[in-house]
Amino acid sequence: MSDGIEDSSNVSDLTHPHSRNAQLDSTTYTHAAPRATGTGTGRPAPAAYLQSLPSDSAAMQIGGASAAHGSKPLQTDPDMLKELEKQLHGLHYHHAERSRLCTEASTELFDADSPRIRRDIVRIIAQYLDSQGYTSTRVTLYDEANVKQQRENNYISDVVRLRAAILDGEWGEVDRICSSAYLKDKKHILYNVYKQQYLELIDDSESQKAFSMLNKYLKPLESQQSFQGEFRDLCYLLTTKSIQDAPAFRNWDGIASSREKLAEYLQNILEFEIVGRDSEQQYLKPNRLVTLLRQAVAYQVESCQYHSEALPMVPTLLNDYAPVVVPNTEQFSFVGHLGNIKCTAYVGQYGRYVASGSSDNTIRIWDTETSECIATLRGHTSRIWDICVNREGTTLISASGDCTVKIWDIRDLHKPQCISTVATDSRGDIYSVSLNPLESHIIMAGYDHTIRLYDRVTGQVVQTFHGHDLSVAQAVSNPLGNLIISGSKDQTIRFWDIMSGTCVKNLRSHLGEVTSVATSDSGMLLLSSSKDNSNRLWDLRSLKRLCRYKGHQNTSKNFIRSSFIGDSLVVGGSEDGTVYIWDRESTKIVQRLDGHQGIVYDARWNPKQGILCSASDDWTLKTWWFDPNKPNISNSTML
C-alpha cells in the first residue's frame, strides 16, 4: 500500500536517463558518473587547492548561479547579504585528512568515574564559582563533597585498625571492626580473616575449635573462596597431621608469616582507596575551567572542515563550534540506485559515510570523499521510505513499504548484516523511523495512522499512539525524550506523552498534508513541511508559529522534507529539482542549489564534514559544499 503517495519509480526504467538502455549525453548528464577526487567540481587535491586560495578574501563575492528551470532571480535582503558576507569572509575549506590528525575526544582519554578525576572536577568548579562571587554555592558544593569524603576517611581508618588487629591476633577487635566498618568488600575480607583464624587453630592442634569455626563462619562464606576447591582443602585439614599436607596450603610457613600476608592484602585495599587524594594538595592554576573550555573550543575549530582567516568568536558553549557555511557548489554525484532515492542519513557524527534508501528496495552506503559505493543492504521487498543511524555509526535502521523495520549492524561497512526484523501489526507502508535521544527505543509510523515505540532491548513494542485520522508521514522525539512529535496527512502536528501514550497538543495550521517534522539542536524550535508549499517554524515552548518559508514547490503526492543547518539556516527539497536554503530568522532564500533532474525529497547537513547531502527522484544522491572560488548567491541579489 502507498496511501495514494505518487512514486515515480512506477515509471518505466527505459525512460530514465540512468537506464542501461538510455543513451547518456555527457554534456547534459554530467552527474551520471562519480567524480574522482580532485577533478571536475569535486573536492580538489589538498596541495592544488591551497595554492588556488585567493590572497584577498574580499575578492570573494557572495553569489551563485542564477536559478534554473526559468525561475525568477532571488529577492534577498541586502542587510542579510552583508551579514552573510561578513560571516563567510575568508572561509577556507579544511581538508578531511588534516581533521583526522586531531585526537578523537573519546572515553579512553581519562576515566570520568575515577575518584581523583571527580575530585579534580569539584575543585575546578569550586574555583570558578569563587571567582564569580558564588561563595555560598561553592561552600555548599564543598559541604556535599566532604560528606562523601568523610565516609571515605572513616573507611580508610577502619581498614588501618583492622590491619593492626590482625597482626596482633586480636580477633575480637577484628570482628567488631568488620561489623561496623564501611567495608565495600566485607564478605571477602571476613572470609580471609576467618580462614586465618581457622588455619591458626589447625596449626595449634585445636581441632574441635577449628571444626566449630569451619561450620559456623567459613561454611556460610564458601562462595568467597579464593579458588575452586579451597574450601574442600580446608575441610581436609581436619584429618591431616599438618597444614602442609593439604595441596592448597603446601606453602604454609607459620602463623606470623601468614598474618603478614593477610595484612599486606589489606594494605593493598588501603592504597587502592586513597589513590588520587594527593591531587587535593596540587596547585590549581587560575581560571582552570575557562582555560579547559578554550582548549575544547580550539580543538573544535581545528577539527572543523572550514577555517576562517579571522579567529572565530564562539557565541555559546552549549553546542559544538560550526562556522556559518552556505553550500554553493556540487561536490559529488552518487550513482548506483535503480530507483528514486527517498531518504538519506549520515553514518555516525563525523559523516565520512552517508546512507541512502531507494525505491529499488535497497540501501546503499557511500564514501563522501570518493563517491564510491561501499556497501549495498538488501533484504526489504518494497521501497525504502526512511532510514536513521545511531550516533556511533554502528547501527542503521530502515523503514519500508513491506510493512517492516529492519535493524542492520554496520560496524563493518564492507560486511553489513541485518540483525533483526521488526514485524509489526502495521497494515501498510512504514513511512518514518527514528531513534529517541538515548537510542534505546525506535519510533516508527506510517500508513495505518499509528505511531509505535519499540524497545530495542526487549524486542517489543512498548507503546502505541492513536489519534491521527490519516497516515503519519514522520514522527520524531523531542531532545528531552519525553514527547513524540508527529506530522500527518490529516494536516495536523501532534504532541504525544511518551509514558501515557496520550496526545497532549494538536496543532492545526498547515493547509496541506504535513510531510515532515524536525527539531533544532537546542530543542527550542520545530520545523514542519507541508503540501501547502510552505515550511513553518514553531516555538516549542509556546507552540506558536514564528515564521513561514516559501519559494519551493511541495503540492503533489510526494514526501518533501526540510531540516536545519546549524542555528541560522533552514534547508529543504522541492518538486522543481532544486535544494532551497533559507535564512532562519529573515525567511529569505539565501541559496538555490540546481543540479538534480527530478524532485528533491530530502536534504541533510553534516557540520563535521561541512557538506549538504540531497536525495532525488533522478536516482542520484548529491553532496554540496562551499567553494570560496565560486560565488555564493546570485549577483542579481547584491544590489
Buried (B, 14 or more C-beta within 10 A) or exposed (E): BBBEBEBBBEEEBEEBBBBEEBEEEEEEBBBBEBBEBEEBBBBBEBEEBEEEBEEEBEEBEBBBBBBBEEEEEBEBBEEBBEBBBEBBBBBBBBBBEEBEEEEEEEEEEEEEEEBBBBBBEBBBBBBBBBBEEBEEBBEEBBEEBEEEBEEBBEBBBBBBBBBBBBBEBEBEBBBBBBEEBBBEEEEBBBBBBBBBBBBBBBBEEBEEBBBEBBEEBBEEBEEBBEEEEBBEBBBBBEEEEEBEBBEBBEEBEEBEEBBBEBBEEBBEBBEEBBEBBEBEEEEEEEBBBEEEBEEBBEBBBBBBBBBBEEEBEBEEEEBBBBBBBBBBBBBBBBBBBBBBBBBBBBBBBBBBBBBBBBBBBBBBBBBBBBBBBBBEBEBBEBBBBBBBBBEEBBBBBBBBBBBBBBBBBBEEBEEBEBEBEBEBEBEBBBBBBBBBBEEEBBBBBBBBBBBBBBEBEEEEBEBEBEBBEBBBBBBBBBBEEEBBBBBBBBBBBBBBBBEEBEBEEEBEBBEBBBBBBBBBBEEEBBBBBBBBBBBBBBEBEEEEBBBBBEBBBBEEEBBBBBBBBBBBBBBBBBBBBBBBBBBBBBBBBBBBBBBBBBBBBBBBBBBBBBBBBBBBBBBBBBBBBBBBBBBBBBBBBBE
